[in-house]
Amino acid sequence: MTPLERTLAKALTEIVIWLDLSDADDIAPEATIKVLEPVVILLQDLSDQNRQALADLINQFAQQETAPDRHLTAWETPETLGLLD
């Protein structure tokens, strides 16, 4: 992966973590779905190989997380984004 791809993957992971760990007072669950739905649709256009590569990269980020809640959310991000079959 290029530095650009790694940075974008990390940014996407951070967004998913923030959305997942936000209180309902910060962002309504329905809003989270509205934010992530078009992203999931875009990612479905990737080849299986590219979706797997992105999932692997996100899992690398998850392994680096030391906070348990961030680790778990990051670990679940590939599934949340529909990257896994």
C-alpha positions as CSV (number, residue, x, y, z in Angstrom):
1,M,0.0,0.0,0.0
2,T,1.2,3.5,-0.7
3,P,1.5,6.1,2.0
4,L,-1.7,7.8,0.6
5,E,-3.6,4.5,0.8
6,R,-2.4,3.8,4.3
7,T,-3.4,7.3,5.4
8,L,-6.8,7.1,3.9
9,A,-7.4,3.7,5.5
10,K,-6.3,5.0,8.9
11,A,-8.6,8.0,8.5
12,L,-11.5,5.8,7.6
13,T,-10.7,3.6,10.6
14,E,-10.6,6.6,12.9
15,I,-14.0,7.8,11.6
16,V,-15.6,4.4,12.2
17,I,-14.1,4.3,15.7
18,W,-15.3,7.8,16.5
19,L,-18.8,7.1,15.2
20,D,-19.0,3.8,17.1
21,L,-17.8,5.1,20.4
22,S,-19.7,8.4,20.3
23,D,-22.6,8.9,22.7
24,A,-26.1,9.0,21.2
25,D,-26.1,12.7,22.4
26,D,-23.1,13.4,20.2
27,I,-24.4,11.7,17.1
28,A,-27.6,9.7,16.7
29,P,-27.3,6.1,15.6
30,E,-29.4,6.8,12.6
31,A,-26.9,9.5,11.5
32,T,-24.0,7.0,11.9
33,I,-25.8,4.7,9.5
34,K,-26.4,7.6,7.0
35,V,-22.7,8.4,7.1
36,L,-21.4,4.9,6.7
37,E,-23.9,3.6,4.2
38,P,-22.5,5.4,1.1
39,V,-19.0,4.4,2.2
40,V,-20.0,0.7,2.3
41,I,-21.6,1.0,-1.1
42,L,-18.4,2.6,-2.6
43,L,-16.2,-0.1,-1.0
44,Q,-18.3,-2.8,-2.6
45,D,-17.1,-1.7,-6.0
46,L,-13.5,-2.7,-5.0
47,S,-12.2,-6.0,-6.2
48,D,-12.2,-8.9,-3.6
49,Q,-8.4,-8.5,-3.5
50,N,-8.5,-4.8,-2.7
51,R,-11.3,-5.2,-0.1
52,Q,-9.2,-7.9,1.6
53,A,-6.1,-5.7,1.4
54,L,-8.0,-2.9,3.1
55,A,-9.4,-5.2,5.7
56,D,-5.9,-6.5,6.4
57,L,-4.6,-3.0,6.8
58,I,-7.4,-2.0,9.2
59,N,-6.6,-5.1,11.2
60,Q,-3.0,-3.9,11.5
61,F,-4.3,-0.6,12.9
62,A,-6.5,-2.6,15.3
63,Q,-3.4,-4.5,16.6
64,Q,-1.7,-1.2,17.4
65,E,-4.6,0.1,19.5
66,T,-4.0,-0.1,23.2
67,A,-7.3,1.1,24.4
68,P,-9.6,-1.9,24.7
69,D,-12.7,-0.2,23.3
70,R,-10.8,1.3,20.3
71,H,-9.1,-2.0,19.7
72,L,-12.4,-3.9,19.5
73,T,-14.1,-1.3,17.3
74,A,-11.1,-1.2,15.0
75,W,-11.0,-5.0,14.9
76,E,-14.7,-5.0,13.9
77,T,-14.3,-2.2,11.3
78,P,-13.8,-4.5,8.2
79,E,-17.0,-6.2,9.0
80,T,-18.8,-2.9,9.7
81,L,-17.6,-1.7,6.3
82,G,-18.7,-4.9,4.5
83,L,-15.2,-5.8,3.5
84,L,-15.5,-9.4,4.5
85,D,-17.5,-12.0,2.7
